[in-house]
Every structure is written in C-alpha cells, then in structure tokens.
Amino acid sequence: MFKKLIITLFLIFIINVESIFAQVSEEDSLALIALYDSTNGDNWTHNDNWKNGPVDTWYGVTVLGDRVRMLYLNSNRLTGSIPPEIGNLTSLELLYLDDNQLTGSIPPEIVNLTSLAYLLLYNNDLVDLPSLSGLSPHLFGLYIQNNKFTFEDIEPNILVPSISFIYSPQDSIGESQDTTIPKGSNFTISISVGGENNQYQWKKNGIVISGATDNSYTISSAETGDEGSYVCSITNTVATELTLYSRPVTVTVSSYIRVTSPNGGEDWQVDSTYDITWTSIGTTGNVRIEYSTNNGFSWIQEATSTPDDGCYSWRIPDKPSDSCLVRVENWSGSPSDISNSVFRISSSSAIPLAKLPEVYSFGVKGITIGNSIELTYTIPEETSVRFTMYDITGKIVKEFSEEKKPGFYSREIDMNGKSTGVYFIRIEANGKRFTKTDKVVIVK
C-alpha cells in the first residue's frame, strides 16, 4: 500500500512538471527567465505566475504549440537591459517592450527572431540598435521613437520594416553646459553624432548662424554679443523624419582683474618699494591703482593710468595702518578688483642710533619654520637695495627692490605658496658694490 502511494505521488509530480515546462520548448522558457531576471522581474507591475505556473499562464506570454509566439510586456516597469537570450525565441511574432525604463544596447542576437512581425521598443532609454536586415521581409512594423538612438542606428534599418518604421523623436545628445569665457578668447563647441549622411546647423538663441554647418562651431575673439545659448540641429539625408538636437551650451563672455599682491596679511614698510601685482583677462587699455588705509572706507589714488601689464612698483607712503587694501581698476571703471583682505603698512624699522653703520651687512636665519623669512641688513649710505631669491635649481622665485637711507633694517619675506626646501637669497646694493648670498632652509 505504502509503495503504491509513493509511486502515485511521483507520477503526480512528473505530470505537474510537464504541465509547467513541457508545453513550450526548454530554450523558450529559459529565454523568458533570462528576460525576467535581467529586467528586475520581481518589481514588474505585473508578473503573475512567472516562474510558478504553466508558461502560457505567465503574464504577457502567448504560447501556440510548444513555442512562445507573442510577448506583451509594455508599460510594465521593466528596468535593466534586454538579455542576449531574447534571440532564442525564434518563433516570436510580436515583441512589445515599449513604455518601460529599459537601458543599454539592443543585443545583436535579436536578429535571430526571423518570425518577428512587430517590434515595439519606444519610450525607453535604449541605445545601439543593430542592423535588422535579417528580419526582412517578415518585419512589418518597427517602433523605436523616444529612446537614445542616433542616425548610425537608423540608417541601416531605414528600409527593413515593410509597412511602418517610426523612429522620431529621439533624446537630445551631448551634455548641457554653462561656461564663462574671457573676452577676446576663442571657444569651440563640438558634438559627435554617428551617421554617414548627417547635416549640421548651429543656432544661437534659436536663430540660425550663417555658415555654421559643421559638427563644431568656434567663437573667435569673443565679445559680449557672442553671449547666448548654442544648439546644433542635426538632420540626415537618409533618415529624413528625424532631427536631433544637441543640449544647449550657454556661453557668458567676461573680462576680469584679479589682485594677487598685496592680497592680505603682508607687512609692507614705509619708504620701501614693493610690487603691486595682478592678472587681467579680456581687458583693454590702462588701469588705475588706488589704496585705502581704512579698510575701503575711502581711497587714495596712487596711479591714474599705468599699463595693464600685471605689475606696478610702489614706493610705500608714510601712512602706517593695519587696515590697508589695494584696488586695481580698468580705465573704464570695470572690471576691478580689491585685495582679498587687509595688509599692513608699518613704520620703517630703521633703528635710530647716534652712529650710523659704516659698512654693509646682510644676514638670514639658516633654518626657518613657517611661512616667512626674516632678513636683517645694514646700509651705510642712501642707496637702492635689490633682493633675489632662488630655489635649489637656480630658478628665481622672488625678487624686489627698495630705496633705503642709512640704517639698520629687518624685514620679513612672505613664503606662502612656496614649498619646503633650500633657498638662496642674494642682496645687491650700491650698484652691486656690495653683494652677498645666504642660504636658508624653509620647513613647513
């Protein structure tokens, strides 16, 4: 009795398995499972009976004989990519995968679906459609609009569907950009679109740019009038129903001045000479230079007009203050820039003695920790003093000159932005009648 029961249960199990899988070919059922797994089937809107009941009860699957003939999975929240196993459904006649969130390339194995009459892939994020010429003449309708296909995907397939081929519109190409370019500079915008029969037309703010019919466009010697949004429209002499558009590149043309020294934290001594430095882009004409000793509340004119060459030698006035700023301004009033933060103008550090020094001298601390170097020197007569600093390779990293009266002096050299290492400082005075070079090691 027990033996008969076991045999009966075994036969029931065999019959159930055959009822699930024997109705379709094993290859078809495995292809469907691969599609389910590749497109996140557990999160489909409808996945009734998939992997559980007979294949012909799986949502969207139509079976005739032992083959899958139709697959309706449109608007069903499929994500991910179409697997290559899709090509094993060789008796498939209708494949509806439209209105999902599919991504990636169409697998080339899809050309194995030689019985396919209608292929609907529209409203996804698909790329790279292979040539479907192997599906002709049985493929009646191909619908691929609203994806990310370009002309290289469409040209080979333009004559494949015998009744209907809808391939327009498609997603825009490239990346949106917002860019600022210096006045007077050149700027090139380019796009890359597949296809052998493309035609290009650039537009600015929606207006055609005459002669701009290449896949790149160059703005030469940019002016304010070149500002705007640039888009290229791409058509094709074979796939005539589609126009592709590049994403906009928004261009702003600017000119600017940037004060680089003094830019905050410096200690410049009265009656010494320092360089005011700046960079300028897109400016024309001279600049004027002003300084403030009250953090910008009021300004004192230093130079009404000086070349916009990035450097102005400034003899520090006798106006000691801890709240100094420098402003460099284009002659027209714009652009301009001010020191990022205040610097100091300090009284001369000459030490008054009854007896002035009789000889020149120069010294520097051999090892310095931090971002400044302290120099000491003596001047027995009024003269010009020049300092030059070199790195270990002999490259000049700083140089400046000062007009000095007789006295004992000390000053700091700002080393912000300079790396740890060995440096050499050379002093030249009185027409090089006095020269000396000392070594200093900077440790940060």
Buried (B, 14 or more C-beta within 10 A) or exposed (E): EEEEEEEEEEEEEEEEEEEBBBBBBEBBBBBBBBBBBBBBBEEBEBBEBBBEEBBBBBBBBBBEEEBBBBBBBBBBBBBBBBBBBBBBBBBBBBBBBBBBEBBBEBBBBBBBBEBBBBBBBBBBBBBBBBEBEBBEEEBBBBBBBBBBBBBBBBBBBBEBBBEEBBBBBBBBBBEEEEEEBBBBEEBEBEBEBBBEEBEBBBBBEEEEEEEBEEBEBEBEEBEEEBBBBBBBBBBBEBBEBBBBBBBBBBBEBBBBBBBBBBBBBBBBBBBBBBBBBBEBBBBEEBBBBBBBBEEBEEBEEBBEEBEBEBEBEBEBEEEBBEBBBBBBBBBEEEBBBBBBEBBBBBEBBBEEEEEBBEEBBBBBEEEBEEBBBEBBBBBBEEBEBBBBBBBEEEEEBBEBBBEBEBBBBEBBBBBEEBEEEEBBBBBBBBEEEBEBEBEBEBEE
